[in-house]
Amino acid sequence: MNLPPGLISPLLLVASNIFMTFAWYGHLKNMSTKAWWMAALVSWGIALFEYLLQVPANRIGYGVYSLAQLKIMQEVITLSVFLPFAMFYMGQPFKLDYLWAGLCLVGAVYFMFRG
């Protein structure tokens, strides 16, 4: 299957954000009793996979999207990945503020992608 670059880039960004979210926040659940430097080393190991997906995602996407469009896409994807992570993996309750933040990002997407 030959996907267009405009679809490959966001898909790679979603995958990279999953790794990024676990690298940044997963240690709070799994390694809270370990030394901070141990958590940092594990996080760096996870973040390597994030970069192995994120760098090609941005290089592929830059031919299709502007730099600003890539950045706002990244932020929307980050919040979209973070919300289920926070609720289902970390056990955080849903807050209406997540919805308001998402609506603000919808506005940002509008301004970045309008003709």
GIZISUL-V195011 format. One record per pair of residues at least 4 apart in sequence whose ideal C-beta (glycine too) atoms are under 6 Angstrom apart, sorted by the first residue. I is the first residue (numbers start at 0). J is the second residue. D is the distance in whole Angstrom. If there is no record, write none. Layout:
I|J|D / I|J|D
This chain:
2|6|5 / 2|7|5 / 4|59|5 / 4|63|5 / 5|63|4 / 7|59|5 / 8|56|5 / 8|59|5 / 8|60|3 / 11|52|5 / 11|56|3 / 12|56|5 / 12|73|6 / 12|76|5 / 13|76|6 / 14|52|5 / 15|49|5 / 15|52|4 / 15|53|4 / 16|76|5 / 16|77|5 / 16|80|4 / 17|80|6 / 18|45|6 / 18|48|5 / 18|49|4 / 19|49|4 / 20|24|6 / 20|80|5 / 20|81|6 / 20|84|5 / 21|25|4 / 21|45|6 / 22|42|4 / 22|45|4 / 22|46|4 / 25|29|6 / 26|30|4 / 26|38|4 / 26|42|6 / 28|89|6 / 30|38|4 / 33|37|4 / 33|38|6 / 49|53|6 / 50|54|6 / 55|59|6 / 56|60|6 / 57|61|6 / 57|69|6 / 60|64|5 / 60|69|5 / 64|68|4 / 64|69|5 / 67|111|5 / 68|111|5 / 71|107|5 / 71|108|6 / 71|111|4 / 75|104|5 / 77|81|6 / 81|85|6 / 82|97|6 / 83|87|5 / 84|88|5 / 85|89|5 / 85|91|4 / 86|91|6 / 86|93|6 / 108|112|6 / 109|113|6
